[in-house]
């Protein structure tokens, strides 16, 4: 499992032209789920994201987390994070988890974030939908994190 965490001053998600979710200060998290990922992977990444210290403290050092700054999360499932474009010009998605396996893990990831941060601070996209995500990067700060099982395969 893999996340791309972007520190943002705002994030907005629309589906079919209608706003579905928006946040101010916080993270837009793109979540990729591959075949063989488990609830344990989802929990590891959710805990890591909830505690990630990438906001400036009083001295300007990246030393504070979402709780400290009162930030929110916009979590978006993105199968293309497991695209393989090593051969040819058309990416293969063979590593990506099938939707029926990925959706429960996405929901588990979101549930774990809500346990850690509170339900009002965790917003989502629509699993499997075509979405437009507007991200105003802050920094920019972009962190890629993989679950331990991903790095051992």
C-alpha positions as CSV (number, residue, x, y, z in Angstrom):
1,X,0.0,0.0,0.0
2,X,1.3,3.5,-0.8
3,X,0.2,7.0,0.0
4,X,1.2,10.3,-1.4
5,X,0.7,12.9,1.3
6,X,0.6,16.5,0.2
7,X,0.6,19.3,2.8
8,X,-2.0,21.8,1.7
9,X,-3.5,25.2,2.5
10,X,-6.7,23.9,0.9
11,X,-8.1,21.0,-1.0
12,X,-11.3,20.5,-2.9
13,X,-12.9,17.5,-4.6
14,X,-15.7,17.6,-7.2
15,X,-17.6,14.7,-8.7
16,X,-19.7,15.4,-11.9
17,X,-19.2,19.1,-11.5
18,X,-20.5,19.3,-7.9
19,X,-18.4,19.9,-4.9
20,X,-18.2,16.7,-2.8
21,X,-15.6,17.7,-0.1
22,X,-13.2,20.5,0.8
23,X,-10.6,21.2,3.5
24,X,-8.4,24.0,4.6
25,X,-5.0,23.4,6.2
26,X,-4.1,19.7,6.2
27,X,-3.3,16.8,3.9
28,X,-4.6,15.6,0.6
29,X,-3.8,11.9,0.7
30,X,-3.8,9.8,-2.4
31,X,-4.0,6.1,-1.5
32,X,-2.9,3.3,-3.8
33,X,-3.8,-0.2,-2.9
34,X,-2.0,-3.2,-4.6
35,X,-2.9,-6.9,-4.7
36,X,-2.1,-8.6,-1.4
37,X,-2.5,-5.5,0.8
38,X,-4.2,-6.0,4.2
39,X,-6.0,-4.2,6.9
40,X,-2.6,-4.1,8.8
41,X,-1.1,-2.1,5.9
42,X,-4.1,0.3,6.0
43,X,-3.7,0.8,9.8
44,X,0.1,1.4,9.5
45,X,-0.4,4.1,6.9
46,X,-3.3,5.7,8.6
47,X,-1.4,5.9,11.9
48,X,1.7,7.2,10.0
49,X,-0.4,9.9,8.3
50,X,-2.2,11.0,11.4
51,X,1.1,11.5,13.3
52,X,3.2,12.9,10.5
53,X,5.1,16.0,11.7
54,X,5.4,18.2,8.7
55,X,3.9,21.5,9.8
56,X,6.1,24.3,11.1
57,X,6.5,24.9,14.9
58,X,7.2,28.3,16.5
59,X,10.7,28.2,15.1
60,X,9.6,27.2,11.6
61,X,10.9,23.6,11.8
62,X,8.7,20.8,10.6
63,X,7.8,19.5,14.0
64,X,4.1,19.6,14.4
65,X,1.3,17.3,13.2
66,X,-2.4,17.6,12.1
67,X,-3.6,17.6,15.7
68,X,-1.3,20.5,16.6
69,X,-2.4,22.7,13.7
70,X,-6.1,21.6,13.8
71,X,-5.8,20.3,10.2
72,X,-8.0,18.0,8.2
73,X,-7.5,15.2,5.6
74,X,-9.0,14.7,2.2
75,X,-8.4,11.0,1.4
76,X,-8.7,9.9,-2.2
77,X,-8.3,6.4,-3.6
78,X,-6.1,6.3,-6.6
79,X,-5.3,3.0,-8.4
80,X,-2.9,4.8,-10.7
81,X,-0.3,4.9,-7.9
82,X,0.4,1.3,-8.9
83,X,0.7,1.9,-12.6
84,X,3.7,0.3,-14.2
85,X,5.1,2.3,-17.1
86,X,8.5,0.6,-17.4
87,X,7.7,-1.0,-20.8
88,X,6.0,0.9,-23.6
89,X,4.0,4.0,-23.2
90,X,0.7,2.6,-22.0
91,X,0.8,1.9,-18.2
92,X,-0.1,-1.5,-16.9
93,X,-2.3,-1.7,-13.7
94,X,-1.7,-5.4,-13.1
95,X,-0.3,-4.6,-9.6
96,X,-3.3,-2.6,-8.5
97,X,-5.8,-4.3,-6.3
98,X,-9.2,-5.2,-7.9
99,X,-12.0,-2.7,-6.8
100,X,-13.9,-5.3,-4.8
101,X,-10.7,-5.9,-2.7
102,X,-9.5,-2.3,-2.6
103,X,-12.7,-0.6,-1.5
104,X,-12.9,-2.3,1.9
105,X,-9.2,-1.4,2.5
106,X,-9.8,2.2,1.5
107,X,-12.8,2.3,3.9
108,X,-10.7,0.7,6.7
109,X,-7.9,3.3,6.1
110,X,-10.5,6.2,6.3
111,X,-12.1,4.6,9.4
112,X,-8.7,4.4,11.2
113,X,-7.9,8.0,10.3
114,X,-11.3,9.0,11.8
115,X,-10.6,7.1,15.0
116,X,-7.3,8.9,15.3
117,X,-8.4,12.4,14.3
118,X,-12.1,12.6,14.7
119,X,-14.8,12.0,12.0
120,X,-15.3,15.7,11.3
121,X,-11.7,16.1,10.2
122,X,-11.5,13.3,7.7
123,X,-13.1,13.8,4.3
124,X,-13.2,11.5,1.3
125,X,-13.6,11.1,-2.4
126,X,-16.0,8.7,-4.0
127,X,-14.4,5.3,-4.5
128,X,-14.1,4.5,-8.2
129,X,-15.6,7.7,-9.4
130,X,-14.0,10.2,-11.8
131,X,-13.0,13.1,-9.6
132,X,-11.4,16.5,-9.9
133,X,-9.1,17.3,-7.1
134,X,-7.9,20.8,-6.6
135,X,-4.8,21.0,-4.4
136,X,-3.1,24.2,-3.1
137,X,0.2,22.8,-2.0
138,X,1.8,24.4,1.1
139,X,5.6,24.4,0.8
140,X,5.3,22.4,-1.3
141,X,5.6,19.4,0.9
142,X,4.9,16.0,-0.6
143,X,5.8,12.8,1.2
144,X,5.5,9.2,-0.2
145,X,5.1,6.4,2.3
146,X,4.7,2.7,1.7
147,X,3.5,0.1,4.1
148,X,6.2,-2.3,5.3
149,X,4.7,-5.2,3.3
150,X,5.2,-3.2,0.2
151,X,8.9,-2.7,0.7
152,X,9.5,-6.4,1.5
153,X,7.8,-7.8,-1.6
